Every structure is written in C-alpha cells, then in structure tokens.
Amino acid sequence: MESRVSISKAKDNLPAIIHAVEEGSTVQLTRHGKAVAVLLSLERYRHLSVGQRDYWQALMAFRQNCAPADLVEDSAVFMEVRDRSRGRNFEISG
C-alpha cells in the first residue's frame, strides 16, 4: 500500500510511518503537494538495488549466454526488416 504524507506531518509521525514501512507499505513524502522522496523498507530497497547492471554489462552477459543463431529458428526473418530505400529525396536547386 502506498500513501502520501507531507514532510511536516512526517516529522510528527515518524515512528508510525517507519513501522508502516517495515510492514511493507511505501510512503511518498511531499512538499507543497509534490512528491519529493519515497520511504521504503530496507528489504524492498535491497531487492530493487542489488544486482543491477548497466546496459553494457547486461549486453555483454547476454552475448556470452546467447548466440545469435539461437535467437530465431529462421535467420531469414531479419532479411526484410531493414528499409533499403534511398531515404529522403533532396533536390539541389541552383
């Protein structure tokens, strides 16, 4: 369950908010009605942040684990994907 609490109210109710977060709730902290931060349990934070790789690391891992020939049974499927037209026709006027 996600709830929204202003920062000023959060100051007064921090122990209750922390308890709710420990129980699995997510709390958005707002300033002037606009969400500026999120409180979530340490367990949820670890789940979201552990093991994340950047794009290059993920691509390299994919390439090590999967050969292009394994992706599709018929490699001809990609032959018609590319548009081989010349593109825009520009006229040069002089």
C-alpha positions in Angstrom: 0.0 0.0 0.0 1.4 3.4 -0.9 0.5 6.6 0.9 1.4 10.2 0.7 2.5 12.3 3.7 3.7 15.8 3.8 7.2 16.3 5.2 5.8 18.4 8.1 3.3 15.7 9.1 6.0 13.1 8.7 8.2 14.8 11.3 5.3 14.5 13.8 4.5 10.9 12.9 7.9 9.4 12.0 7.8 6.3 14.3 4.3 5.3 12.9 5.5 5.9 9.4 8.6 3.8 9.9 6.5 1.0 11.4 4.2 1.0 8.4 7.2 0.9 6.0 8.7 -2.0 7.9 5.3 -3.8 7.4 5.6 -3.4 3.7 4.0 0.0 2.9 5.6 2.6 0.7 5.3 6.2 1.7 5.8 9.2 -0.6 7.0 12.4 1.2 5.5 15.5 -0.3 6.4 19.2 -0.2 3.7 21.6 -1.2 1.7 18.7 -2.6 4.5 17.4 -4.9 6.2 14.1 -4.2 9.9 14.6 -3.4 11.0 11.4 -1.8 10.0 7.8 -1.1 10.3 5.8 2.1 10.5 2.0 1.6 11.7 -0.9 3.7 15.3 -1.9 3.7 14.3 -5.3 2.3 12.5 -3.7 -0.6 15.4 -1.3 -1.2 17.9 -4.2 -1.4 15.6 -6.0 -3.7 15.5 -3.0 -6.1 19.2 -2.2 -5.9 21.1 -5.4 -5.7 22.5 -6.9 -8.8 21.6 -4.1 -11.1 24.0 -3.8 -14.0 24.5 -1.0 -16.5 23.5 -1.5 -20.1 27.0 -2.6 -21.3 27.3 -5.2 -18.6 23.9 -6.6 -19.4 24.7 -6.7 -23.1 28.0 -8.5 -22.6 26.3 -11.1 -20.3 23.6 -11.6 -23.0 26.2 -12.1 -25.7 28.1 -14.6 -23.6 25.0 -16.6 -22.9 23.2 -16.5 -26.2 24.5 -17.0 -29.8 22.6 -15.0 -32.5 21.8 -18.3 -34.2 19.9 -19.4 -31.1 17.6 -16.4 -31.2 15.4 -17.4 -34.1 15.0 -20.7 -36.0 14.9 -19.0 -39.4 17.6 -16.3 -39.8 15.9 -15.1 -43.0 13.4 -13.4 -40.7 15.7 -10.4 -40.4 16.3 -10.0 -44.2 13.2 -7.9 -44.7 13.5 -5.8 -41.6 15.7 -3.1 -43.0 14.3 -0.5 -45.3 16.7 -0.4 -48.2 15.1 2.7 -49.9 17.3 5.7 -50.5 15.5 7.7 -47.9 14.6 11.3 -48.5 14.9 12.7 -51.9 16.7 16.0 -51.8 16.7 18.3 -54.8 19.6 20.6 -55.3 18.5 23.8 -56.9 20.9 26.3 -58.1 
